[in-house]
Amino acid sequence: MAESAQGPAPALPSGPLSHGGRLLPAVTVDTYNEELRDEEGFVGDRASRRAFRAILADWRERLKESGDDPLGDTPMEEVSKSKLDRMMASDDPVSAALVHTVVEEFAGELATVVRRFLRLESWKGTERIVLGGGLIASRIGELAMGRASILLKTAGVDIDLHSIGNHPDEAGLIGAVQLAPSWIMAGHDAILAVDIGGTNARVGVVELNVDKRGDVAEADVWKREHWRHLDDKPTRDEAIDRLGGMLDKLINRAAKEKIKLAPFIGIGCPGLIDEHGTILKGGQNLPGNWEGETFNLAAALVERLPRIDGNDLVVQIHNDAVVQGLSEVPNMKDVRHWGVMTIGTGLGNARFTNRTDE
């Protein structure tokens, strides 16, 4: 069980960085990758992208019995979020009603999942939850979040739901700046970041845009590369080679543009990460077997990359939901305890407590 968020925050460690760390420069990670179960399986799966599409598929089947499916013979894999957004805004009442019905049902599942998490000891006292993932960035996702918020408030659950402010393709990169202590980034313009999910992998150069106080509240992605690895179905070694090549390309591009990179890579990936960078569990959707002590992602990447300005690379790995949530650190100054839920292949989750100078 995670340590209580109510106790005093311990001092930052003075030794080497620890992967999957609970104590970060700006926040304490109270808990992450919680896997709540009920009689139907993982509770979080009820508010995943798969769950939304399963609800849509179910309603289409019901409508097909009367020949009234507005999507006709369109396969489910070709029904995009943008298409559903257009249907909801169309003049066809049946099309709009179908999407509204799916959104309403999914919102109910999302509200139920939020309530289950808030019952956990490690989530008690949470004041705000930010929701991430591509679904939330669409109009249907926004409405589902808004409807879930109404359901929670009318049930007496006092919690604010907000969408992650950065683009869903960039939040998992921008959050990586919160993994590194200031002594690593001092005198540099940017860091390298990697966001690996069950479907996609993204790498980027994140400019720090440090202000006079040393804050990185305005960090943003300078350049990024995207790879939908699910389509290629690579082996683990092929995936690491591809990621290494993408990073090497960005390193060379930054050098040509005179961007001074810190010798640091922040990585977000699914699962429970131990202090050595081992993925203990939750990496089943990654290409190949990434779990267990026989594989170390940080070491595998470093051996494929050059040193930066003569310095060895420092790599910090954490859970991908944690890193996405960290992109919201600058927006959480008005609360103490907050969480993140990322609606993707599954439901990523993490809960934070802002650190103080006390």
Phi, psi and omega in degrees: 000141181293152177294151180297139178284353187273344182281169180292142180287133179288165181289152177296140179292146181263350181274199181299155179296147180249127177295151178060028187294144176275338183249110181245166184307319186258335186219160164261130175274103184291321178195157174202164177057036175294136182241076179290141180235150167225193184294343181263356181124212180288128181298319182300333180296342179286345179236037179258172176298323178297321180296317179301315183289330176293322177296316178299315180298321180297314180292327176296319179297320179297318181289329181296334179298333177252006179074023186247021179289114181299338181273357176058232182265011182297123178297151182301324182292345179260004179267101184271166176298321181295325177295317179294324176300317180292320179299318182295330181265003185281169178277353179278111185296327181290317178300311181297319182293323178301311182295318178300322180296316179296316179300317181298315181293318179295321178300322177296320177294318180297317179298320178297317180296316179301316180298321179296318180294320182293346175280343179293143179302321183286348179252357181295142181084004178295129183263332184211145174234127174262139181251132180238180182106159183297327181298317183293335180284353179264168179294321180296323178292320177300317180293321178297318178295316179297318179293320177298321178299317178296316180300319180292314182294320179289344175267005177085015179265111184271090181214139175265132173250129178223153174275150176298134188289328181279159177303140183301333178281349185243340183301318181290345174269314182298322181299340182296336180295336181280354178277336188261134174289161186298332182293338177281323187268351183303130177078012180240159182266333190200167173233167171266143180221147180228134178233109184248124177239184181286345181241318187236160170228136179229140173233151183202164169257119182255115177284136186281322182050049183295132178273183185298336180271357181088007179281152178243039183295337183255021179302141176211167184276122178279304178221148177215157176237144183234141177219122175271087187292338181300327181289326185271339180048057182283163168286173179298314181296321178296322179294317180293320176300317181295315178298318178299320178295320178296318179292318180299321177299317180289324177300314180294322180293319178296321179297318179295328181269007178062031175270122185275105181279137169287149178282061188216139173233123173260129186236131171248130177212159182295154169108180178265122187252130177268179187293344179267357182091009177280136174275106186287320178196163177094004180260022187292339180269359178278153184291115184088183180268106182259358184269153173099165187287350181280353181227132177233111185299317182300311181296321181296322179286316183301321182289350178260000186238153177282163171291157179250117183051039177080003182255141174294145179284136172257128182243135177234121181251137172214170178300143186293326177293322176301312184293319175300316179298323181297339177295343181265001181310315181297339183264005186247023182293337185268002177230166180254315183242126183210164183222173176224142171229126182250120183269101181223221177305320170234201176246103174286152182205148176201153179230136187236155166235126178296138177276150177240175180274003182289000000 
